[in-house]
Amino acid sequence: MAEIYIGDHYAWKGKLENKKERETLAIKEILQILKNPEKEKELFDLWLEFENCKTYEAQFAQAMDKLEVLIQHKEVIMAFL
């Protein structure tokens, strides 16, 4: 979700400076739209769980996130054939 504000970063461009801090600020800004502190906290905690990748669910979500990138790349390649 943070990419909404900070944009995508491509691996071939190298390491992004202050990535965690920029993403955290972006997520907090996005969640403020809800104007519901309980929901903001709930969704922020879920985002942290995803980022920390320690639970099975977070690991699965991370894997699906990476799979989605591979599918997009395959679609682009197929479009040029």
Secondary structure, 3 states (H helix, E strand, C coil): CCHHHHCCCCHHHCCCCCHHHHHHHHHHHHHHHHCCHHHHHHHHHHHHHHHHCCCHHHHHHHHHHHHHHHHHHHHHHHHCC
